[in-house]
Amino acid sequence: MTINPLALSGGSGTGVSSGYYNNGVSNSVPSTDISGLLTGGIAGLGSSTGTTSTTAVPRTADGSSFADILTSSIGQLQGLQSTADTYAVQAATGDLQDVSDYMIAANEAKLATTATVTIKNKAVEAFNEIMRMPV
């Protein structure tokens, strides 16, 4: 059984989940919360006065935002992992015609996961560095 830490659901309610549980409670975050934070920022969170600042979301030349790109990238990663899992099941049941298909899909999923984790680590490192800056 493979646990997909970056599973992103297109449906309602599940969102991003690491697949781990804390005292029987899942730590999944609804996808609407994540997309709201990515597109709107944290300006409106915890604001009891009702005054929120609005800033324009930067967009690329084709009109997509960072949240759109991030969401599609995570979806592509999940697709690669799903393909590798499907080939693994076919190999285990004897239905796989060509073993090289599984090897290619597994290596693509591994490389994509490694790249995603590396980018996440660099982003967290940059955030921590920014937080250490004196004001």
N, C-alpha and C positions, 0 to 999 in steps of 0.2 A: 504494500500500500504506500502510495506516494503522497506526502503532504505538500500542497502547493502554497507557499507562504505569500504569494502575490496574486492569489485568485481574486478576480474582479468580476462581479456578477453584473450582467446587464439587466437583471430583474430587480424588483424592489425588495429592500429589506436586508440583504446580506452584505453587500459592499465588500470591502477589503478585509480579509481575515488571515491571521497568521496560522490558523489551524490549531492553536494551543488554547488550553482552557486554564482558568485561574479559579480554583475552588468551585469547579463545575459551571462557571460562567464564561461564555465565549468572549474573546476580546475583539470581535468583529466591529467594524465601523461602517455605518450606512454610507453608501456611495454618494448620496446627496450631501452629506456633511463634508466629505472630502472635496467634491467638486465645488461646493460653496466656498470652502476655504481657499482653494486654488484660484478661483476666479475673483472672489470678493475680498480675500485677505482676512485678517483677524481684526480689522477695525471695528466691526460691529459686535464682536463677542464680548460678553460681560459688560456691555454698556447699559447702565441703569438710567442714565439721563436722557437717552433717546437721541443723542447727537452722535451721528456717525459720519465719518468722512468718506466720500466716494472718490475713487480714483479710477481713471480709465485703465482697462486691462490691456496691456501691450499685445499686439497681434503681429503675426508674421505677414509676409507679402500675400500669402494665399488666404488670409483671414482667420487662421487658426490661432488659438491662444496656447499658452504653456500647459494649461489643464487639458486641453484637447490632445495635444501631442503626448503628454504623459499618460493619459487614459488609453490612447490608441497603442502606445508602446507596451504598456502592461497587458493589454488585450492580445497583442502579437506574441508576447512572451508566454502567456497562458496557452495560446494556440500551438506554439512550438512544443510546450510541455505535454499538451493533450495528444498531439500527434505521436510523440515519442512513447507516451503511455499506451496508446492504441497499438502501436507496433510491438511493444513489449508483451502485451496480452496476446497478440497474434502469434508471436514467437513462442510463448509459453503453451499455447493450445495447439501449435503445429500448423496454423493457418497461414503463416508468413511465407510468401513466395520467394522473396529475396532478402537475405539477412543484411545486405548492405543498406537497404532502405532504413532498417532499424538503427544501424550504426550511424548513418548520416543524421537521422532525426534526433538521436540521443546526443550526438556531439553538438548539433545546432542548439538544442535546448540547454545543454551545459554551458556553452559559450555565451549565450544570451543571458542566462541567469548570472554567470560570473560578471559580465559587463554591467548588468543592472545593479548587482550588489556593490560593485566598485563605484559606480556613479552615486549610489545612495550614500556610501561611506564618505566620499569626497564632499557631497552636499552637506552632510552632518558635520564634517570637519570644518568646512567653510562657515557654517552657521555658528559653530562653537567659537571659531576665531573672531567672528563679528561680535558675538556676545561678550568676549573678553576685552574688546576695545573700550578705552575710557571715553566717557561722554564729554 
